Amino acid sequence: ILAKRFAELAYLNPKITINFSDERDGFKKSYHFEGGLTSFVTDMNKNNAISKAVSFCGGEDDVIVEFALLYNESYSENLLSFVNNIKTPDGGTHEAGFRAGLTRAITNYIAANASAREKDTKITGDDVREGLVAVISVKVPEPQFEGQTKGKLGSSYVKPITQKMVFETLVKYFEENPNEARAIMNKALLAARGREAAKRARDLTRKKDNVNSVGTLPGKLADCQSKEASECEIYLVEGDSAGGSAKQGRDRGFQAILPLRGKILNVEKSRLDKILQSEEIKNMITAFGCGVGEEFDENRLRYHKIIIMTDADVDGSHIQTLLLTFFFRFLTPIIEKGYVYLAQPPLYLYKKGKKKIYLKDERALNEFLIETGIESREFEGVGGADLIDYLKLVAQYRSMLNELKKRFNIISAIRHMIENPDLIGLAYPELFAEIKAKIESDGFNILNSYLNDDEIRIYAQTANGLEELVISDLLFTNAIFEEALHIHSKMKERGLDLGGDPVSILDEIEESAKKGADIQRYKGLGEMNPDQLWETTMNPENRRLLKISIEDMQKASDIFELFMGDEVEPRRDYIQAHAKDVKHLDV
């Protein structure tokens, strides 16, 4: 929070330098931006720019107005505003003046310079803000703030001053920079054409009769009987197969089902007119009943629980992300009201005799097997919650070892280093001797080995055949190796002795719990019978739902832009910077 605030202050006041030092972890950074607001909008921009970043300063009557802007290829606006260096997230009279001045300057330029056909295009404020990245900063004596958080400027006299300054400055700039002006004009005209096309497409999703008219609802929607929105919920289900099970298993009184075919359009890369041509998105908008864009009306929303129900795999997560991108960009109020949820279908079913238990994921299964299996074993001086807690740690450690097996050979040698971390600090010649001795003590035959300054390479005949072990920084900096080290250190802190290798003992305990039991793993929702889907994922008495919420609107917007937007470079940079932070990679 402090770092972000110091950066803002340094952008707003380019003559100052703020030196920040966090003595807890040694983090140090100096904030100084010679370019001021021009640097601010340049750094805010995450897309291909179609105009240069420029900044201006002016004002009157003790009110100083500074603003900077650029345009990019995106379809959204990114505007930050400040009063006396105080951020105003809810806008106010200075933002209203800036937008009015900007709109007037661009519409005047279009009227004077566009072709005869283009001059007939009606331009709105929304059109001129598409692709806009801007900062507006005003200095005001004794400003009046509004709202509960004081995040909105209420001083009425600031609006005309700001509007006049922005209009006059931009008119002059457009005259002196025709290439920049034409690029901005073309962007606004393109946005206007897209808006008109979106309106035509939106008309197709609007119901001509009342909001509950069944005749106008999408054919695949299995609607509920209740018309009371506060009671009703709609499941957006991945695939027709799962949709069929959900339709049979639901409570028809209050649960509606809308199957979605495959992955919906990534709306972050598309304008509204193209988005509204997507069959799946049209079906959702029509089913919800609340409209989209300018015609959004929360009072017409037909369901107060919109539940995304996908398979518990990577594809399911991708579908969730695509849907959440659509909701965030075009139906933000339904998230803010707490109407959007993720269903949590179980991955496993454990059956033994008359006992039947659904388990959310592999971790839940491991914990259940531990709690069931230790009933048949005794450990001297150890038991109860401490034992269960320790074995859950062992299960996490085993999971890390299994992940390492997928990436590295001769896991017994790697495990030896994890459980004897002092070895990692040895010089390579000493470590080389230690690892060779370990491999030979395990009964494996070393066929060849190499040692140099950067790595150790050993070829050995193991139970799995000829294997190559490479020990280098690639191993020591691997996120899974580091996580395994961390978990094993936590195991040692517990100081419990089970009388043998804890991983082998855990395997025995789980085998005991599995004896005579049938454990089914669901690959997808479509594998569940309707009664199983109801019992595990749809029955309000048993199900687990995750409510989607937005803690920081700007941060959420930046994340959607980074991960779902057109620009590949920032996404690649992020992945490279954070690759080592990944704890559980699904590949």
N, C-alpha and C positions, 0 to 999 in steps of 0.2 A: 504494500500500500504506500509506504513512504517513498520507495524508489520510483513508482509511477507518478506520484505527486511532485517529486523533485524534478523529474523529466519535464512535466507539464510547465512548471515554473521557469525552467531554463529555456524552453521553447518560447514562452510568452515574454521573457525578459532576456533578450540575446546578449546583453552586456554583462550578465552575471555568470559566475561559475559556482556550482554547488558540489562540494566534495562530500560524498556519503561513505561512511565506514561502518560496517556491522561487525562489532567485536566478538559476536558469538561464534561466527564461522569464518571470519577473515575476509568477507566480501567487501570489495572497495570499488567505487566508481565515481568518476567526475562527470557532471552534467553541464555541458556548454554547447549551445547551438548558434553559431555565427549567423546562420540564415534565418533565425527566428521562426515566424509563422510559415515561411516558405519551406523550411526544413520540416516543420511539423506536418504539413499536408503531404509532403513527399514521403515521409516515414509512415504516415497513416495509410498511404495507398498500397494495396496488395494486388492490383491488377495492372494490365497494360494501359499506360496513360495515353490519351488522345490529344491532350493539350498540356502546355507547360505549367508548372507550379508558379504562381505569381502572388504577390502580397501588396497590400495598399494600406495607407494610413490617412486619416482626415478627421473631420468632425467640426463641431461648433458649440458655443455656450457651455464651456467647461466639460463637454462630453467628447472623449477621444474614441474614435472607431478605427479598429484595425481588422482586416480580414485577409485570408489567403484561400485560394481555391485551385483545383485542377479537375479535369474530367478524365474518367477512365472507361473501359469497355463494359463495365458491369451494369447491372440493371437496378442497383440500389443506391441510396444516398448515405453518406457517412459525414455527419456534421457534428462538430463539437463547439460549444459556446461557453464564454467566460465573462464574468463581470468583476472588475477589480481583482483579477487573478483567481476568483472563486468560480469553480465549475458549476454550470447551471444545466444539469441533466434534463430538466423539464422545460428548458427553453425560456420563452418570455418575449418581452417587447423587442429586444435587440435581435432575436432570431426572426421574429415576424417581419421586422423592418428589412433585415438582410434578404429574406426570401422574396419579399415584395419588390425590392430594388433589383434583385437578380432577374426575376421573372419579367419585369418591365423592360429592362435593358435588352434581354434576349429576344422578347417578342417584337420590340421596336426594330432590332437589327434584322429579324426575319422579314418584317413588313417592308423594310427598305431594300433588302438584298436577295431575298429568295426568288425563285422563278415564279412565273404567274400561277402555275398549277400548285406550287407549294404554299403560296400565300393564302390559299383557301383553307389550308390545314389549321384547325383550331388548336392553339397551344395552351396547355394548362400549367399551373405551378408544378404539378407532379412530373410533367414531361421535362421541364428544364432542370429538375433535380435528379433525373436518372443518370447515374454514373458520376454524380458530384461528390467530391471530397473537399471539405471546407472547414475552416476554423474562423469563428468570429469572436473577437475580444474587444470589450468596451471598458472604458474607465469612466465611472459615473460618480459625482459627488452625492453622498447620502442616498444610495439606491434602496428601493423598496422591494422586498422579496415576498413571494407568495408560496402557498402550499405548506404541507405539514413538515417537509424536510427543508424548506426554504431554498428549493432548487429551481425557482422560476422567478425571473425579473418582472416586476409589476409596474415599474415607473413608465407611465404612458408617454411622456415627452421624448423617450429614447427612440421610439419607433420611427417617427418622421425624420429625425436627424440621421438615423442609420440608413433608412430607405433612400433619402436624398443623396447621401454620401456614396452608397454602393451604386446607385443608378448612374450618377454623374461620372464616377470613376470608371465604371465598366464601359459606358458609351465611348469615352475617350480612348480606353484601351482597345476596344474593338475596331475603332477607326484607324488606330496606329498599327494594329496587328491583324490584318485581314485573314491570314491563314489560320490563326488560332480561333478567331471569331467564326469562320466558316466551319471548322471542325466541331465547335460547340453547337452551332446552328443545326448542322446535320444530325448531331446526336439527339437534339430536342425533337426534330422532325421525325426521326426514326422512332423515338419513344411515343410520339403522338400517333403514328400509324399503328404501332404495336398496341396502344391503348384502345384504338378503335376496333382493331381486329379482336382484341380480348373481349370487348363489349359484345361483339357479335357472337363470339364463342360462348360468353357467359349467358347470353339469352337462351342458348340451348339447354343450359343446366337449370334455368329458372322455371319453377312450376307455375303453370298458368292458373291452376285452381288453388284451393287452400293448401297450406303447408303439409297437411297430412293426407293429401290425395294420393291414393295407392296407384292410380293409373299413370302417374307421372314419375314414380320411383323406379330406380334401375331394376332390370329384370332379375339380376342375380341376388338382389337383396331379399333376405327372408326377414320381414319386419316383425316387430312385436305387437301385441294386442293393445297394450297401454298407450295412451296419447299424452301422458303426463311426463314431460321431459325430465323432471327431477328423479323419476323412478326408472327411466329407460336407460339401457346401455346397448352399445353396438360393438360387436367384435369384428375387427378387420383381420381376416384370417388368410394366411399364406396358402394359396393353392385350393383347387376345387375339391381334392380328396379330403383335406382337413375341414374344408368348408362344409362338406356333406355330413361328416361326423358331428360337427358343431351344430348344424341345423337340427339333426336328430336328437342330440343330447341336451340342448338348451331348455330353458324355461321360456316358453313362447309368450308368457304374460308380459315379461319386461326385457327380454334379451333378443336383439336383432343380430343377424349374421350377414356380413358382406364379404364374400370370397374375393381375393385379389389375385390376378394371374401374374405370376413372376414379379420382377422388380419394376417399380414405378419409375417414371422419368425423374432424373436428378434436376430439381427445379432451380438449384443454384446456378446452373449453366444455361438457363432458358428464360425468355421473356414470357409474360403472362399469356399472350395469345397462343404461343406454342404449348404452354402448360395445359391450357384449357382444351386443347385438341386431344389430349391423352384420355383414352376411354376410362382407365382406372380412376384417374383424378376426377373426371366428370361424374363418375358414379358416386364417388365419395361426397363431392360437393352437393350433389342432388339428394343423396341419402341424409346428409346432415341437415339440409334445409335452410341453413343460415346465410347462404350466398358467400361471395368472396370479393376481396378488393373493396371498391367504393360502395358496393351493395351489401357488404357484410352487416348482418343484423343479429346480434346475440339472442334476442328474444325469439327468433325463429328456429334456434337450434333445437333439434328434436331429441337429442340424447345428452345427458349430463355425465355419462361415462363413455368415453371412446377408448376402447381397449385394443391395443395392437397385440395380436397373438401369432407368433412365428415359431419355427423350429428352433431348438436350442443348439444352433451351429453357426458357422461363419456367415452363410448365406442369409440365415434368419436375422443375424445382427445387422447385416447390410440393408436388408429390407426395413428394419426398424429405423435405421439412420436416415434412409431416403424419405420415409414417412414423416419422421420428426423434422427433417429439413423443410418439407412442404408445410407442416403445421406452423413451424417457427416463422417462416417467411410470409405466409399468406393467411394464417388463422391464429395469429399470436394470442388474441384474447382467450381462446379456449384452453391454451396452456396456462395463462395467467390465472384463470378461474379454477384451475385444478381439475379439468375435465378429461385430461389425457393420461392413460395408464399403459404399462407394459404387463402383459400376462406372464406368469412364471410357471410354465408347464414342467412337470418332473421329467427327469432323464431315466430314472430306474424304478422298477417295481420289484420288491422283495416279497416272496411268498414262501411260507413254511407252515405246513398244516393249515390251520384256519387263520393264521396270522398273515396279514397283507398290509404292506407299508409302501407308500410312494416316497421316493427320495429325489430331491431337486437336482443334484449333480454328483460328480464323483467324490467330492469332498464329503458331502452329506452321507453318501454310501459308506465311505471309509469310516466315518465317525460312528455310524450305526453298527457296522460290523465289529468295531472295537468294543463298543458298549455291550453288544450281544455276546461276543466271543470270550471276554474276560470272566464271564459268569462261570465258565468251566475250568478256569485256571487260578492258581494261587501263586503269589510271589512273596517271598519272605520279607517282612517289614515294609512292604509297599502295597498300597491298595487305594480304593475309593477314587475320589475326584482327581487326586494328584497323579495316579497311574493313568487314568483316562486322558488327562491333559497332556501327559508326557507322550503317550502313544499317538495322540493326534499330531504332535510335533514330529514324531518318527514317520508318520504317514506323509507329512509334507516333505520331509527329507528324502524319503523313498521316491516320491513323485519327481523331485529335482534330479535324483540319480537316473531315473528312467528317461527324463528329458535329455540328460547328458549322454546317455547311451545312444540316442538318435544322432548325436553330433560328433561324438568322439569314440575311439576304440579303447580296448583294454580298460574297462571301467574300474576294475579292482585297483589298478595303479592310480587312477584319478581319485578314487575314493580314499586311498591311502594318504594322498596329499591333503584332502579336505579334512580328514580326521587327525592329521598331524600337521597343522598349519605352519609350524616352524620350518618345515621342509621348503615351503614356498619362498622363504627368505634366503635360502642357500644359494651360493654361486652355482652356475650350471654344471661344472665338473663334479661337485659334491652331490648335487641333486641327481645327476646322471647315474652315479654309482648306487645311490639309494634306490632309485626306481628300478634299475636292472636287478638288484638283489631282491626287491619285492616281487617282480614278475617271475623270477626263477623260483622263489619260495612258494609261489602259487602253483608250481608244477608246469609252467609254460616254457617252451624252448625258444630262446632268443636266436634268430637266424642272422640278424645283422643290426648294427646300431651306428648312429652318427652323432657327433657333438660339435656345435660351433657356437659363436657368440650370441646368436639370435634364437637358437632352438635346439631341442633334443629330438632325435628321430629314432624310434626303435621298431624293428620288425620281429614279431613273435608268432609262433604256432600255438594257437589257443583252442579251446573247445569249439570256437566258432570258425576255425580255419586260420589262414594267414591274416594277421591284423597289423596295421601300422598305427603306432602311437606317436603323436606330435605334441611336444610340450613347448609352448612359446607364449608370448603375450596374448595371442589369440585365445588361448585357454584361460589364462589368469584374469583377463578383462571381460570374459564372457559373462553376461548377466545371470545366467542360470548357475554357473560355477560360483559366482559371488553370492547368490541367494542360498545355495547349498552350504557354503561356508558359514553364512549368517545363521541358518537354521541349526546347523550342527553345534555352533557355539552356544545357542540357546539350550540345546539338549544337554550339553556339558554343565551349564549353569544349574540345571535341575539336580544334578548329582545323584540320579537314580541308577542303581545297578540291578538289571533284570537277570543277571547270571548268564549272559551270552550276547550274541550280536542282536541289537534291538530290532534291526530290519527283519532278520530271520524269525525272531520271536513274534513280531507283528504279523508276518505272513502266516505263521502257525495259528495265531489267534483268529485271523480272518477266515482261514480254512475251516476252523472249528465252527464259526458262525455260518459258513456257507453249506456245511454238511446237511444234506437232506432238504436244502432250500433251492428254490428256483428264482434266479435273478434275471429279469428281463430289461434290456436297454432299448429305449425307444429312439429310433433314428429320426423320427419326425412325428408331427401331430397326426398325420394320416394313418399311422399304425395303431392309434388308439381307437377302441370301440367307443361309440357315442356315450355309453354309461361311464366309461373310464374318463373321457374328456370332461364330462359333467362333474364327476366326483373329484377330480384333481385340479381342474383349471377354471371351471365355470360356476361351481356352486359357491355362493357368497360365504357359506359357513366354513368351507375348507380352503378355498383358493388363496394364493398370495399374489397381490398386485403391487407394482411399483408406480407411485404417482410421479409424473414428470413435472418439474418445477424449474423456473429460471431465477437464479440468484443474482446474476449480473448481465443485463441485456446486452451491453456493448461487448463484453467478453464472449458471450455466447455467439453473437453475430460474427465476431472475428474468427472463432473456432469453426463455424459453419463455412465461412469464406475460405479459410485455410484448407480444410479437409475436403470440401465438396465443390470448390470453385474451379474456374478455368485454369488458373495459374499453377503449373506443375512445379516450377522452381522452388517456391516457398515450402510446398508440401515435401519435396525431396530433402530440402535443408532441414526441415523439422524431423523427418524420419531419421536422417543421419545423425542429428544432434541427440535424439532421444532413443536411438536403437538399443543402447545398453541399459535403458530403464525398463525394458520389457521383462516381465517376470514369467508370464505364461503365454507363450506364442503358439497359436493354433495353426499348424502348417501340415 
